[in-house]
Amino acid sequence: MRTTTNLTFSIEEARRLQTSLSKRVVKHDDLPRAVKYVAGVDVAYIGNLSIGAVAVLDLKSWKTVEIETSLQRVHFPYIPTLLSFREMQPAISAIRKLRIKPDVFLIDGHGLAHPYRLGFASHLGVMMDSPTIGVAKGLLCGEVKPMEGYRAGDWSPIIHNGEVIGAALITRAGAKPVYVSIGHRVSLETAIRIVMDCVRGYRIPEPIRRAHIFANRERIKLINEAKKVNLYGSQA
């Protein structure tokens, strides 16, 4: 039976597209040898609106050199393992506003470490044909050995159906790991190195952390504007 998620798309069609696009994921390094600009991508929500945010950082100075956001109406429901279809539009809309071209994007989500091998990071990377790395806060699929006593920079492979699909990476001693995986045009070893290069005292790498901060600032701004409308009947 056809399960419709909106007027023009279905879960079955989304699965077929995932399978097709997963075959286009490039798993080796195809990015500048000297990475200068690293971008973080995050998406926040308020009601039926999504806020895409991209923060571009200079890897040497750690200054935020550009921030862009995009407000979009949500057209795809939340469905586990199909999150990329919900977040692609706000993310790409924000990225298209950039004047600076990042060398690599760190995405708040999975890449290859996905049951269908096409998480948000891989989907975005293939569609933009840009180097991307998935950095997720939780494990979506696969198994990882216990990591008690691991130090910052240590990692353990994520194994799913006998395949290494990513790495559980300790970014800060005593903190839970983040789950790093190939997005597109970056090897797993390089992805781990870049993520560690982007850690600045927090569990989450700095580009994603800053994108998250700016996405939530926009979210709070919208909430406050909505409160004014409710309180006064019109915007003050």
Contacts in CASP RR format, 6 or more apart in sequence:
PFRMAT RR
TARGET T0000
AUTHOR 0000-0000-0000
METHOD contacts of the structure
MODEL  1
MRTTTNLTFSIEEARRLQTSLSKRVVKHDDLPRAVKYVAGVDVAYIGNLS
IGAVAVLDLKSWKTVEIETSLQRVHFPYIPTLLSFREMQPAISAIRKLRI
KPDVFLIDGHGLAHPYRLGFASHLGVMMDSPTIGVAKGLLCGEVKPMEGY
RAGDWSPIIHNGEVIGAALITRAGAKPVYVSIGHRVSLETAIRIVMDCVR
GYRIPEPIRRAHIFANRERIKLINEAKKVNLYGSQA
2 10 0 8 1.000
2 12 0 8 1.000
3 10 0 8 1.000
3 11 0 8 1.000
3 12 0 8 1.000
4 10 0 8 1.000
5 11 0 8 1.000
5 14 0 8 1.000
5 76 0 8 1.000
5 77 0 8 1.000
5 79 0 8 1.000
6 75 0 8 1.000
6 76 0 8 1.000
6 77 0 8 1.000
9 76 0 8 1.000
9 85 0 8 1.000
11 79 0 8 1.000
11 82 0 8 1.000
14 82 0 8 1.000
14 85 0 8 1.000
15 116 0 8 1.000
18 82 0 8 1.000
18 116 0 8 1.000
18 117 0 8 1.000
18 118 0 8 1.000
18 123 0 8 1.000
19 116 0 8 1.000
19 118 0 8 1.000
21 118 0 8 1.000
21 122 0 8 1.000
21 123 0 8 1.000
21 126 0 8 1.000
21 127 0 8 1.000
22 116 0 8 1.000
22 117 0 8 1.000
22 118 0 8 1.000
22 122 0 8 1.000
24 126 0 8 1.000
25 112 0 8 1.000
25 117 0 8 1.000
25 118 0 8 1.000
25 122 0 8 1.000
25 126 0 8 1.000
25 182 0 8 1.000
25 183 0 8 1.000
25 184 0 8 1.000
26 184 0 8 1.000
26 185 0 8 1.000
27 112 0 8 1.000
27 182 0 8 1.000
27 187 0 8 1.000
27 188 0 8 1.000
28 185 0 8 1.000
28 187 0 8 1.000
29 185 0 8 1.000
29 186 0 8 1.000
29 187 0 8 1.000
29 190 0 8 1.000
30 131 0 8 1.000
30 185 0 8 1.000
30 186 0 8 1.000
31 103 0 8 1.000
31 104 0 8 1.000
31 131 0 8 1.000
31 185 0 8 1.000
31 186 0 8 1.000
31 190 0 8 1.000
32 103 0 8 1.000
35 59 0 8 1.000
35 103 0 8 1.000
35 104 0 8 1.000
35 194 0 8 1.000
36 58 0 8 1.000
36 59 0 8 1.000
36 60 0 8 1.000
36 103 0 8 1.000
37 56 0 8 1.000
37 57 0 8 1.000
37 58 0 8 1.000
37 59 0 8 1.000
37 65 0 8 1.000
37 100 0 8 1.000
37 101 0 8 1.000
37 102 0 8 1.000
37 103 0 8 1.000
38 56 0 8 1.000
38 57 0 8 1.000
38 59 0 8 1.000
38 102 0 8 1.000
38 103 0 8 1.000
38 104 0 8 1.000
38 105 0 8 1.000
38 106 0 8 1.000
38 194 0 8 1.000
38 198 0 8 1.000
38 207 0 8 1.000
39 54 0 8 1.000
39 55 0 8 1.000
39 56 0 8 1.000
39 57 0 8 1.000
39 95 0 8 1.000
39 98 0 8 1.000
39 102 0 8 1.000
39 104 0 8 1.000
39 105 0 8 1.000
39 106 0 8 1.000
39 207 0 8 1.000
39 211 0 8 1.000
40 54 0 8 1.000
40 55 0 8 1.000
40 56 0 8 1.000
40 57 0 8 1.000
40 105 0 8 1.000
40 106 0 8 1.000
40 107 0 8 1.000
40 108 0 8 1.000
40 207 0 8 1.000
40 208 0 8 1.000
40 210 0 8 1.000
40 211 0 8 1.000
41 52 0 8 1.000
41 53 0 8 1.000
41 54 0 8 1.000
41 91 0 8 1.000
41 94 0 8 1.000
41 95 0 8 1.000
41 105 0 8 1.000
41 106 0 8 1.000
41 107 0 8 1.000
41 108 0 8 1.000
41 124 0 8 1.000
41 208 0 8 1.000
41 211 0 8 1.000
42 52 0 8 1.000
42 53 0 8 1.000
42 108 0 8 1.000
42 208 0 8 1.000
42 211 0 8 1.000
42 212 0 8 1.000
42 215 0 8 1.000
43 50 0 8 1.000
43 51 0 8 1.000
43 52 0 8 1.000
43 53 0 8 1.000
43 87 0 8 1.000
43 90 0 8 1.000
43 91 0 8 1.000
43 108 0 8 1.000
43 215 0 8 1.000
44 50 0 8 1.000
44 51 0 8 1.000
44 52 0 8 1.000
44 53 0 8 1.000
44 212 0 8 1.000
44 215 0 8 1.000
44 216 0 8 1.000
44 218 0 8 1.000
44 219 0 8 1.000
45 51 0 8 1.000
45 74 0 8 1.000
45 219 0 8 1.000
46 219 0 8 1.000
46 222 0 8 1.000
46 223 0 8 1.000
47 74 0 8 1.000
48 73 0 8 1.000
48 74 0 8 1.000
49 71 0 8 1.000
49 72 0 8 1.000
49 73 0 8 1.000
49 74 0 8 1.000
49 222 0 8 1.000
50 71 0 8 1.000
50 72 0 8 1.000
50 73 0 8 1.000
50 74 0 8 1.000
50 86 0 8 1.000
50 87 0 8 1.000
50 89 0 8 1.000
50 90 0 8 1.000
51 69 0 8 1.000
51 70 0 8 1.000
51 71 0 8 1.000
51 72 0 8 1.000
51 90 0 8 1.000
51 215 0 8 1.000
51 218 0 8 1.000
51 219 0 8 1.000
51 222 0 8 1.000
52 69 0 8 1.000
52 70 0 8 1.000
52 71 0 8 1.000
52 72 0 8 1.000
52 87 0 8 1.000
52 90 0 8 1.000
52 91 0 8 1.000
52 93 0 8 1.000
52 94 0 8 1.000
52 215 0 8 1.000
53 67 0 8 1.000
53 68 0 8 1.000
53 69 0 8 1.000
53 70 0 8 1.000
53 94 0 8 1.000
53 211 0 8 1.000
53 212 0 8 1.000
53 214 0 8 1.000
53 215 0 8 1.000
53 218 0 8 1.000
54 67 0 8 1.000
54 68 0 8 1.000
54 69 0 8 1.000
54 91 0 8 1.000
54 94 0 8 1.000
54 95 0 8 1.000
54 98 0 8 1.000
54 105 0 8 1.000
54 211 0 8 1.000
55 64 0 8 1.000
55 66 0 8 1.000
55 67 0 8 1.000
55 207 0 8 1.000
55 210 0 8 1.000
55 211 0 8 1.000
55 214 0 8 1.000
56 64 0 8 1.000
56 65 0 8 1.000
56 66 0 8 1.000
56 67 0 8 1.000
56 98 0 8 1.000
56 100 0 8 1.000
56 102 0 8 1.000
56 207 0 8 1.000
57 63 0 8 1.000
57 64 0 8 1.000
57 65 0 8 1.000
57 198 0 8 1.000
57 206 0 8 1.000
57 207 0 8 1.000
57 210 0 8 1.000
58 65 0 8 1.000
59 197 0 8 1.000
59 198 0 8 1.000
62 200 0 8 1.000
62 206 0 8 1.000
64 210 0 8 1.000
65 100 0 8 1.000
66 98 0 8 1.000
66 99 0 8 1.000
66 100 0 8 1.000
67 210 0 8 1.000
67 214 0 8 1.000
68 94 0 8 1.000
68 95 0 8 1.000
68 97 0 8 1.000
68 98 0 8 1.000
69 94 0 8 1.000
69 214 0 8 1.000
69 215 0 8 1.000
69 218 0 8 1.000
70 90 0 8 1.000
70 91 0 8 1.000
70 93 0 8 1.000
70 94 0 8 1.000
70 97 0 8 1.000
71 90 0 8 1.000
71 218 0 8 1.000
71 222 0 8 1.000
72 89 0 8 1.000
72 90 0 8 1.000
72 93 0 8 1.000
74 86 0 8 1.000
75 89 0 8 1.000
76 82 0 8 1.000
76 85 0 8 1.000
76 86 0 8 1.000
77 86 0 8 1.000
78 86 0 8 1.000
79 85 0 8 1.000
79 86 0 8 1.000
81 114 0 8 1.000
81 115 0 8 1.000
81 116 0 8 1.000
81 119 0 8 1.000
81 140 0 8 1.000
83 109 0 8 1.000
83 119 0 8 1.000
83 120 0 8 1.000
84 118 0 8 1.000
84 119 0 8 1.000
84 120 0 8 1.000
84 122 0 8 1.000
84 123 0 8 1.000
84 124 0 8 1.000
85 123 0 8 1.000
87 120 0 8 1.000
88 120 0 8 1.000
88 123 0 8 1.000
88 124 0 8 1.000
88 127 0 8 1.000
91 107 0 8 1.000
91 120 0 8 1.000
91 124 0 8 1.000
92 124 0 8 1.000
92 127 0 8 1.000
92 128 0 8 1.000
95 105 0 8 1.000
95 128 0 8 1.000
102 130 0 8 1.000
103 131 0 8 1.000
104 130 0 8 1.000
104 131 0 8 1.000
104 132 0 8 1.000
104 133 0 8 1.000
104 186 0 8 1.000
104 194 0 8 1.000
105 121 0 8 1.000
105 124 0 8 1.000
105 125 0 8 1.000
105 130 0 8 1.000
105 131 0 8 1.000
105 132 0 8 1.000
105 133 0 8 1.000
106 132 0 8 1.000
106 133 0 8 1.000
106 134 0 8 1.000
106 135 0 8 1.000
106 194 0 8 1.000
106 195 0 8 1.000
106 198 0 8 1.000
106 205 0 8 1.000
106 207 0 8 1.000
106 208 0 8 1.000
107 120 0 8 1.000
107 121 0 8 1.000
107 124 0 8 1.000
107 132 0 8 1.000
107 133 0 8 1.000
107 134 0 8 1.000
107 135 0 8 1.000
107 183 0 8 1.000
107 208 0 8 1.000
108 120 0 8 1.000
108 134 0 8 1.000
108 135 0 8 1.000
108 136 0 8 1.000
108 137 0 8 1.000
108 208 0 8 1.000
108 211 0 8 1.000
108 212 0 8 1.000
109 119 0 8 1.000
109 120 0 8 1.000
109 121 0 8 1.000
109 134 0 8 1.000
109 135 0 8 1.000
109 136 0 8 1.000
110 119 0 8 1.000
110 120 0 8 1.000
110 121 0 8 1.000
110 122 0 8 1.000
110 134 0 8 1.000
110 136 0 8 1.000
110 140 0 8 1.000
110 179 0 8 1.000
110 181 0 8 1.000
111 117 0 8 1.000
111 118 0 8 1.000
111 119 0 8 1.000
111 120 0 8 1.000
111 121 0 8 1.000
111 122 0 8 1.000
111 123 0 8 1.000
111 132 0 8 1.000
111 134 0 8 1.000
111 181 0 8 1.000
111 182 0 8 1.000
111 183 0 8 1.000
112 119 0 8 1.000
112 122 0 8 1.000
112 165 0 8 1.000
112 166 0 8 1.000
112 181 0 8 1.000
112 182 0 8 1.000
112 183 0 8 1.000
113 119 0 8 1.000
113 134 0 8 1.000
113 136 0 8 1.000
113 139 0 8 1.000
113 140 0 8 1.000
113 141 0 8 1.000
113 142 0 8 1.000
113 158 0 8 1.000
113 160 0 8 1.000
113 165 0 8 1.000
113 166 0 8 1.000
113 179 0 8 1.000
113 181 0 8 1.000
114 122 0 8 1.000
114 140 0 8 1.000
114 141 0 8 1.000
114 165 0 8 1.000
114 181 0 8 1.000
115 140 0 8 1.000
115 141 0 8 1.000
115 160 0 8 1.000
117 165 0 8 1.000
118 126 0 8 1.000
119 134 0 8 1.000
119 183 0 8 1.000
120 134 0 8 1.000
121 132 0 8 1.000
121 133 0 8 1.000
121 134 0 8 1.000
121 135 0 8 1.000
121 181 0 8 1.000
121 183 0 8 1.000
121 184 0 8 1.000
122 132 0 8 1.000
122 134 0 8 1.000
122 182 0 8 1.000
122 183 0 8 1.000
122 184 0 8 1.000
124 130 0 8 1.000
124 132 0 8 1.000
124 184 0 8 1.000
125 131 0 8 1.000
125 132 0 8 1.000
125 183 0 8 1.000
125 184 0 8 1.000
125 185 0 8 1.000
126 184 0 8 1.000
129 184 0 8 1.000
129 185 0 8 1.000
130 184 0 8 1.000
130 185 0 8 1.000
131 184 0 8 1.000
131 185 0 8 1.000
131 186 0 8 1.000
132 183 0 8 1.000
132 184 0 8 1.000
132 185 0 8 1.000
132 186 0 8 1.000
133 180 0 8 1.000
133 181 0 8 1.000
133 182 0 8 1.000
133 183 0 8 1.000
133 186 0 8 1.000
133 191 0 8 1.000
133 194 0 8 1.000
133 195 0 8 1.000
134 180 0 8 1.000
134 181 0 8 1.000
134 182 0 8 1.000
134 183 0 8 1.000
134 191 0 8 1.000
135 178 0 8 1.000
135 179 0 8 1.000
135 180 0 8 1.000
135 195 0 8 1.000
135 204 0 8 1.000
135 205 0 8 1.000
135 208 0 8 1.000
136 178 0 8 1.000
136 179 0 8 1.000
136 181 0 8 1.000
137 176 0 8 1.000
137 178 0 8 1.000
137 179 0 8 1.000
137 204 0 8 1.000
138 178 0 8 1.000
138 179 0 8 1.000
139 158 0 8 1.000
139 168 0 8 1.000
139 179 0 8 1.000
140 179 0 8 1.000
141 160 0 8 1.000
141 165 0 8 1.000
142 158 0 8 1.000
142 159 0 8 1.000
142 160 0 8 1.000
142 165 0 8 1.000
143 158 0 8 1.000
143 159 0 8 1.000
143 160 0 8 1.000
144 156 0 8 1.000
144 157 0 8 1.000
144 158 0 8 1.000
144 159 0 8 1.000
144 168 0 8 1.000
144 177 0 8 1.000
145 156 0 8 1.000
147 154 0 8 1.000
147 156 0 8 1.000
147 168 0 8 1.000
147 170 0 8 1.000
147 177 0 8 1.000
149 174 0 8 1.000
150 156 0 8 1.000
150 170 0 8 1.000
150 177 0 8 1.000
151 170 0 8 1.000
151 173 0 8 1.000
152 170 0 8 1.000
152 171 0 8 1.000
152 172 0 8 1.000
152 173 0 8 1.000
152 196 0 8 1.000
152 199 0 8 1.000
153 169 0 8 1.000
153 170 0 8 1.000
153 171 0 8 1.000
153 192 0 8 1.000
153 196 0 8 1.000
154 169 0 8 1.000
154 170 0 8 1.000
155 167 0 8 1.000
155 168 0 8 1.000
155 169 0 8 1.000
155 170 0 8 1.000
155 177 0 8 1.000
155 180 0 8 1.000
155 192 0 8 1.000
156 167 0 8 1.000
156 168 0 8 1.000
156 177 0 8 1.000
157 164 0 8 1.000
157 166 0 8 1.000
157 167 0 8 1.000
157 168 0 8 1.000
158 164 0 8 1.000
158 165 0 8 1.000
158 166 0 8 1.000
158 167 0 8 1.000
158 168 0 8 1.000
158 179 0 8 1.000
158 181 0 8 1.000
159 165 0 8 1.000
164 188 0 8 1.000
165 181 0 8 1.000
166 179 0 8 1.000
166 180 0 8 1.000
166 181 0 8 1.000
166 182 0 8 1.000
166 188 0 8 1.000
167 179 0 8 1.000
167 180 0 8 1.000
167 181 0 8 1.000
167 188 0 8 1.000
167 191 0 8 1.000
167 192 0 8 1.000
168 177 0 8 1.000
168 178 0 8 1.000
168 179 0 8 1.000
168 180 0 8 1.000
169 177 0 8 1.000
169 178 0 8 1.000
169 179 0 8 1.000
169 180 0 8 1.000
169 192 0 8 1.000
169 195 0 8 1.000
169 196 0 8 1.000
170 177 0 8 1.000
171 177 0 8 1.000
171 178 0 8 1.000
171 195 0 8 1.000
171 196 0 8 1.000
171 199 0 8 1.000
171 202 0 8 1.000
171 203 0 8 1.000
171 204 0 8 1.000
171 205 0 8 1.000
172 199 0 8 1.000
172 201 0 8 1.000
172 202 0 8 1.000
172 203 0 8 1.000
175 203 0 8 1.000
176 203 0 8 1.000
178 195 0 8 1.000
178 203 0 8 1.000
178 204 0 8 1.000
178 205 0 8 1.000
180 188 0 8 1.000
180 191 0 8 1.000
180 192 0 8 1.000
180 195 0 8 1.000
181 188 0 8 1.000
181 191 0 8 1.000
182 188 0 8 1.000
182 191 0 8 1.000
183 191 0 8 1.000
186 194 0 8 1.000
195 205 0 8 1.000
198 205 0 8 1.000
198 206 0 8 1.000
198 207 0 8 1.000
199 205 0 8 1.000
199 206 0 8 1.000
200 206 0 8 1.000
202 209 0 8 1.000
204 212 0 8 1.000
225 235 0 8 1.000
228 235 0 8 1.000
228 236 0 8 1.000
229 235 0 8 1.000
END
